[in-house]
Amino acid sequence: MNLHENYSLKNYNTFGVDVKARYFIDITSYNELRSLLSSDLIKTNHFLLLGSGSNILFTKDYDGIIIKYSVKGINIIDETQDHIIVEAAGGEIWEDLVTYAVGKEYYGIENLSLIPGTVGAAPIQNIGAYGVELKDAFHHLESLEISTGLIRTFSKTECNFQYRNSIFKNELKNKCIITKVTLKLSKVKKINLSYKSLSDELKDVRHDDLTIKLVSDTVKKIRQSKLPDPRVMGNAGSFFKNPELTNAQFIEFQKRFPDAAYFKQSEDSYKIAAGWLIEKCGFKGKRIGNTGAYEKQALIIVNYGGASGSEVKELAEKIQNDVLNIFGIFLDFEVNIV
Ligand SMILES: Cc1cc2nc3c(=O)[nH]c(=O)nc-3n(C[C@H](O)[C@H](O)[C@H](O)COP(=O)(O)OP(=O)(O)OC[C@H]3O[C@@H](n4cnc5c(N)ncnc54)[C@H](O)[C@@H]3O)c2cc1C
């Protein structure tokens, strides 16, 4: 096993926060995982699973084992005339899986282009963007329970997917490692332009000329114009979730704030754009120390360089407080705080 002690995590989290792990192990094969699980090390230490570190904020050194899961592989496990069932290993890079699917013209995840991170982390918060969530293409996943070494398969229903949430962010948080994710993708052309900025961008393209590659490239183009590149400016994408209001709560809210940005979520609920709430509290583009809310999208907290995790968390809590005081709405963190 390739075990490191007192290891810097600076290059393993997209915030670029410089903390140390007591132990760090990069698992590149299933056998390595098995031998880690049968070792004394795992029995006598806390542990934390890590993918690409693009949805995590380390606020202090980690006094345990960081288990980075890097096992790779993409396989077709079944095929019908209309569908393909693709299994990807948990350490596969999500964008590599999207590129593979787009290249083969397997429809379903092209709107999720350019989301950083690993395949194994994608179900944790049911990643979503541009009108599609992982759950829409999800078939099942395989996991390994760390304390027992037992393999368990989860169906879509068992994952309890919700908006940026799943069973793995709650009851099963850090209890099992997601080793394989299986998707059901369409071989038949299916383009989803339900998201306004995407349909606006492609409004002049005839339906026959819309290709999976064009949709994927357009999503990438929009993302690159709006989101800070973590290689240039540390961040973990949206720091907060968009808050959800019931119809009754929304009517009251809209009476008080008629110009609020929102969208209808379901028959019974609306989502308010958290970025709008944060912007109205005066945080957009405002720098506090080494951190701040991004100038183009207030939902993203950035590290201008040298920020500590607790400095970022402090700003996030200040934003939470101000939004609560002004709008009476509590903003949940989307990012995992460690
Ligand atoms: C610029 C930018 C843009 C982003 N845009 C989006 C977006 O559009 N939509 C979206 O949904 N997210 C977005 N994100 C957030 C992030 O990309 C996703 O949440 C991604 O799935 C995280 O993957 P990761 O491998 O980096 O996970 P990590 O940050 O390493 O881990 C996240 C959580 O998953 C757990 N975990 C990781 N791997 C495993 C595993 N194999 N088994 C069990 N648990 C595991 C960790 O313990 C942690 O709790 C963005 C982030 C950035 C930096």
The ligand as an SDF file (V2000), in Angstrom:
LIG
                    3D

 53 58  0  0  0  0  0  0  0  0999 V2000
  -15.9570   24.7170  -10.6160 C   0  0  0  0  0  0  0  0  0  0  0  0
  -16.9200   23.7160  -10.0480 C   0  0  0  0  0  0  0  0  0  0  0  0
  -18.1570   23.5530  -10.6260 C   0  0  0  0  0  0  0  0  0  0  0  0
  -19.0660   22.6160  -10.1070 C   0  0  0  0  0  0  0  0  0  0  0  0
  -20.2770   22.4720  -10.7220 N   0  0  0  0  0  0  0  0  0  0  0  0
  -21.1640   21.5730  -10.2340 C   0  0  0  0  0  0  0  0  0  0  0  0
  -22.4240   21.3980  -10.8780 C   0  0  0  0  0  0  0  0  0  0  0  0
  -22.7210   22.0110  -11.9010 O   0  0  0  0  0  0  0  0  0  0  0  0
  -23.2800   20.5080  -10.3440 N   0  0  0  0  0  0  0  0  0  0  0  0
  -22.9790   19.7700   -9.2360 C   0  0  0  0  0  0  0  0  0  0  0  0
  -23.8200   18.9650   -8.8080 O   0  0  0  0  0  0  0  0  0  0  0  0
  -21.7830   19.9170   -8.6120 N   0  0  0  0  0  0  0  0  0  0  0  0
  -20.8780   20.7890   -9.0840 C   0  0  0  0  0  0  0  0  0  0  0  0
  -19.6750   20.9500   -8.4520 N   0  0  0  0  0  0  0  0  0  0  0  0
  -19.3760   20.1710   -7.2460 C   0  0  0  0  0  0  0  0  0  0  0  0
  -18.5560   18.8720   -7.5170 C   0  0  0  0  0  0  0  0  0  0  0  0
  -17.9870   18.9110   -8.7920 O   0  0  0  0  0  0  0  0  0  0  0  0
  -19.4350   17.6180   -7.4000 C   0  0  0  0  0  0  0  0  0  0  0  0
  -20.0790   17.5600   -6.1700 O   0  0  0  0  0  0  0  0  0  0  0  0
  -18.6040   16.3380   -7.5920 C   0  0  0  0  0  0  0  0  0  0  0  0
  -19.4570   15.2200   -7.6890 O   0  0  0  0  0  0  0  0  0  0  0  0
  -17.6120   16.0930   -6.4580 C   0  0  0  0  0  0  0  0  0  0  0  0
  -16.7560   15.0300   -6.8480 O   0  0  0  0  0  0  0  0  0  0  0  0
  -15.3760   14.7980   -6.1310 P   0  0  0  0  0  0  0  0  0  0  0  0
  -14.8180   13.5110   -6.6590 O   0  0  0  0  0  0  0  0  0  0  0  0
  -14.5200   15.9790   -6.2510 O   0  0  0  0  0  0  0  0  0  0  0  0
  -15.8540   14.5920   -4.6170 O   0  0  0  0  0  0  0  0  0  0  0  0
  -15.0950   15.0590   -3.2900 P   0  0  0  0  0  0  0  0  0  0  0  0
  -15.1610   16.5300   -3.1670 O   0  0  0  0  0  0  0  0  0  0  0  0
  -13.7600   14.4200   -3.2180 O   0  0  0  0  0  0  0  0  0  0  0  0
  -16.0500   14.4000   -2.1970 O   0  0  0  0  0  0  0  0  0  0  0  0
  -17.3750   14.8720   -2.0470 C   0  0  0  0  0  0  0  0  0  0  0  0
  -18.0860   13.9740   -1.0250 C   0  0  0  0  0  0  0  0  0  0  0  0
  -18.2080   12.6580   -1.5590 O   0  0  0  0  0  0  0  0  0  0  0  0
  -17.5640   11.6860   -0.7160 C   0  0  0  0  0  0  0  0  0  0  0  0
  -16.9610   10.7100   -1.6370 N   0  0  0  0  0  0  0  0  0  0  0  0
  -16.0770   10.9680   -2.6370 C   0  0  0  0  0  0  0  0  0  0  0  0
  -15.8320    9.8340   -3.3430 N   0  0  0  0  0  0  0  0  0  0  0  0
  -16.5590    8.8580   -2.7690 C   0  0  0  0  0  0  0  0  0  0  0  0
  -16.7430    7.4600   -3.0330 C   0  0  0  0  0  0  0  0  0  0  0  0
  -16.1100    6.8200   -4.0460 N   0  0  0  0  0  0  0  0  0  0  0  0
  -17.5980    6.7500   -2.2320 N   0  0  0  0  0  0  0  0  0  0  0  0
  -18.2520    7.3440   -1.2120 C   0  0  0  0  0  0  0  0  0  0  0  0
  -18.1160    8.6540   -0.9170 N   0  0  0  0  0  0  0  0  0  0  0  0
  -17.2910    9.4020   -1.6890 C   0  0  0  0  0  0  0  0  0  0  0  0
  -16.5690   12.4840    0.1100 C   0  0  0  0  0  0  0  0  0  0  0  0
  -16.2940   11.8650    1.3620 O   0  0  0  0  0  0  0  0  0  0  0  0
  -17.3180   13.8130    0.2720 C   0  0  0  0  0  0  0  0  0  0  0  0
  -18.2500   13.7280    1.3430 O   0  0  0  0  0  0  0  0  0  0  0  0
  -18.7220   21.8620   -8.9490 C   0  0  0  0  0  0  0  0  0  0  0  0
  -17.4630   22.0300   -8.3660 C   0  0  0  0  0  0  0  0  0  0  0  0
  -16.5610   22.9440   -8.9120 C   0  0  0  0  0  0  0  0  0  0  0  0
  -15.2060   23.0840   -8.2830 C   0  0  0  0  0  0  0  0  0  0  0  0
  1  2  1  0
  2  3  1  0
  2 52  2  0
  3  4  2  0
  4  5  1  0
  4 50  1  0
  5  6  2  0
  6  7  1  0
  6 13  1  0
  7  8  2  0
  7  9  1  0
  9 10  1  0
 10 11  2  0
 10 12  1  0
 12 13  2  0
 13 14  1  0
 14 15  1  0
 14 50  1  0
 15 16  1  0
 16 17  1  0
 16 18  1  0
 18 19  1  0
 18 20  1  0
 20 21  1  0
 20 22  1  0
 22 23  1  0
 23 24  1  0
 24 25  2  0
 24 26  1  0
 24 27  1  0
 27 28  1  0
 28 29  2  0
 28 30  1  0
 28 31  1  0
 31 32  1  0
 32 33  1  0
 33 34  1  0
 33 48  1  0
 34 35  1  0
 35 36  1  0
 35 46  1  0
 36 37  1  0
 36 45  1  0
 37 38  2  0
 38 39  1  0
 39 40  1  0
 39 45  2  0
 40 41  1  0
 40 42  2  0
 42 43  1  0
 43 44  2  0
 44 45  1  0
 46 47  1  0
 46 48  1  0
 48 49  1  0
 50 51  2  0
 51 52  1  0
 52 53  1  0
M  END
$$$$
